[in-house]
Amino acid sequence: MSRVSQAQALENRRRAVAAASKLFRERGVNGISVADLMKSIGLTTGGFYKQFPSKEALVTEAAQAAFGDLDVLLAGFDTDHGDRETARAALVDFYLSAEHRDQPGTGCPTAGFAGDMAREPTAREVRETYAGGVQEFAAWMSADGNDGLPMVATLVGAILLARATAGTELSEKILESTHKALTAPQGPKPES
């Protein structure tokens, strides 16, 4: 039996975190077993416990990785669109698309991990990771000193409902009507 090199062990860990990040968003934390996760990357369950003290530790790392991917996505919107207002509009277009609805494994972790965070008794570290990611997303979405949380809550709620009703006309209507509500021109603000 050959020993795994340190470099290979690090690569195995990276692959496990990447696979977990995707699969947890697709199927939920309890929807994928450690054995199935490790099998998906061609490793054994024993290899998991050499890398992680628990599944919960992996959930934390997977959420961190997923929010890191979101940071890269948002930075790409900034780069591609020049100013934040245009970038936000493009993000809303993407977020409320059938493509995003139909690919939860590579989609927004705010939506992807929401059900697990609401249902499961998770460790404080997992919740703090999730809450930090939501706050960073909301900060990116904020405009003109406005709080970005209502926009994030609207986007996440819409994509969760659209996924829950996928394959029905209602799913499409949720995406379209939410997009329309978020992109409608804002009239002049009332004077104080």
C-alpha positions in Angstrom: 0.0 0.0 0.0 1.5 3.3 -1.0 1.3 6.5 1.0 -0.3 9.6 -0.5 2.1 12.5 -0.9 1.4 15.7 0.9 0.7 17.4 -2.5 -1.7 14.7 -3.5 -3.4 14.9 -0.1 -3.9 18.7 -0.6 -5.3 18.1 -4.0 -7.7 15.4 -2.7 -8.9 17.9 0.0 -9.4 20.6 -2.6 -11.4 18.2 -4.8 -13.5 17.1 -1.9 -14.3 20.7 -0.9 -15.1 21.7 -4.5 -17.4 18.6 -5.0 -19.1 19.2 -1.6 -19.7 22.9 -2.5 -21.5 21.9 -5.7 -23.3 18.8 -4.3 -24.5 20.5 -1.1 -26.0 23.3 -3.2 -27.7 20.8 -5.5 -28.9 18.2 -3.0 -28.6 19.8 0.4 -26.2 18.8 3.1 -28.2 15.8 4.2 -28.8 14.8 0.5 -25.3 13.6 0.0 -23.5 11.2 2.2 -19.8 11.2 2.9 -19.5 7.9 1.0 -21.3 9.3 -2.0 -19.3 12.5 -1.9 -15.9 10.7 -1.8 -17.1 8.2 -4.5 -17.9 11.2 -6.8 -14.2 12.1 -6.8 -12.9 8.6 -6.8 -11.8 8.4 -3.2 -12.7 6.2 -0.2 -14.6 7.2 2.9 -11.5 6.5 4.9 -9.8 9.2 2.9 -12.4 11.7 4.1 -11.6 11.2 7.7 -7.9 11.7 7.0 -8.8 15.2 5.7 -11.7 16.4 7.8 -12.6 15.9 11.4 -16.4 15.8 10.6 -18.9 16.4 7.9 -19.8 19.7 9.5 -16.1 20.9 9.1 -16.5 20.1 5.4 -19.8 22.0 5.3 -18.0 25.1 6.6 -15.2 24.8 4.1 -17.7 24.1 1.3 -19.7 27.2 2.2 -16.5 29.3 2.3 -15.5 28.0 -1.1 -18.9 28.7 -2.5 -19.0 32.2 -1.2 -15.4 32.6 -2.6 -16.8 31.6 -6.0 -19.6 34.2 -5.5 -17.0 36.9 -4.8 -15.2 36.0 -8.0 -18.5 36.1 -9.9 -19.3 39.6 -8.5 -15.8 40.9 -9.3 -16.3 39.7 -12.8 -19.6 41.6 -13.1 -17.7 44.7 -11.9 -14.9 44.2 -14.4 -17.2 43.4 -17.3 -19.6 46.3 -16.7 -17.5 49.1 -15.4 -19.8 50.7 -12.9 -21.6 49.1 -10.0 -25.1 50.1 -11.1 -24.7 48.4 -14.5 -23.0 45.4 -12.9 -25.9 45.0 -10.4 -28.4 45.2 -13.3 -26.5 42.4 -15.1 -26.4 40.4 -11.9 -30.2 40.6 -11.6 -30.5 39.5 -15.2 -28.3 36.5 -14.5 -29.7 35.7 -11.0 -33.3 35.6 -12.3 -32.6 33.5 -15.3 -33.7 29.9 -16.1 -30.0 29.0 -16.4 -29.3 30.0 -12.7 -32.6 28.4 -11.6 -31.7 25.1 -13.3 -28.1 24.9 -12.1 -28.1 25.2 -8.3 -24.8 23.3 -7.9 -23.0 26.2 -9.5 -25.4 28.9 -8.4 -25.5 31.4 -5.6 -24.6 29.9 -2.2 -26.9 32.3 -0.5 -29.8 30.3 -2.1 -28.0 27.0 -2.3 -27.3 26.7 1.5 -30.4 28.6 2.7 -32.6 25.6 3.3 -29.9 23.8 5.3 -29.1 26.8 7.4 -32.8 27.2 8.2 -33.5 23.5 8.9 -30.4 22.0 10.4 -28.9 22.5 13.8 -25.5 23.6 12.5 -22.4 24.6 14.3 -21.8 28.3 15.0 -18.9 28.3 12.6 -21.1 27.2 9.7 -23.8 29.8 10.5 -21.2 32.5 10.8 -19.6 31.6 7.5 -23.1 31.7 5.8 -24.1 35.0 7.5 -20.8 36.6 6.5 -21.3 35.5 2.9 -24.8 36.9 2.9 -23.6 40.2 4.4 -20.9 40.5 1.7 -23.4 39.8 -1.0 -25.7 42.5 0.4 -22.8 45.0 0.7 -22.1 44.4 -3.0 -25.8 44.9 -3.9 -26.1 48.1 -1.9 -26.4 51.3 -3.9 -26.4 55.0 -3.0 -26.2 54.2 0.7 -29.2 51.9 0.5 -29.3 48.6 2.3 -28.6 45.7 -0.1 -30.4 43.2 2.2 -33.9 43.7 0.7 -32.5 43.1 -2.8 -30.6 40.0 -1.8 -33.7 38.7 0.1 -35.9 39.3 -2.9 -33.4 37.6 -5.3 -32.9 34.6 -3.1 -36.6 34.2 -2.3 -37.4 34.4 -6.0 -34.8 31.8 -7.1 -35.8 29.4 -4.3 -39.5 29.7 -5.3 -38.6 29.3 -9.0 -36.6 26.2 -8.2 -39.4 24.8 -6.1 -41.9 25.2 -8.9 -39.5 24.3 -11.8 -41.3 22.8 -14.7 -44.4 24.8 -14.2 -45.6 28.1 -15.7 -45.4 29.6 -12.2 -41.7 29.1 -12.1 -41.2 31.2 -15.2 -43.7 33.8 -13.9 -41.8 34.1 -10.6 -38.6 34.8 -12.5 -40.2 37.3 -14.9 -42.3 39.2 -12.4 -39.5 39.5 -9.9 -37.1 40.7 -12.7 -39.7 43.3 -13.8 -40.2 44.5 -10.2 -36.5 44.9 -9.6 -35.7 46.5 -12.9 -38.6 48.9 -13.2 -37.5 52.5 -13.4 -37.6 54.3 -10.1 -39.5 57.5 -10.1 -38.3 60.7 -8.4 -37.8 60.4 -4.7 -40.2 62.5 -2.6 -38.6 65.5 -1.1 -38.1 65.5 2.6 
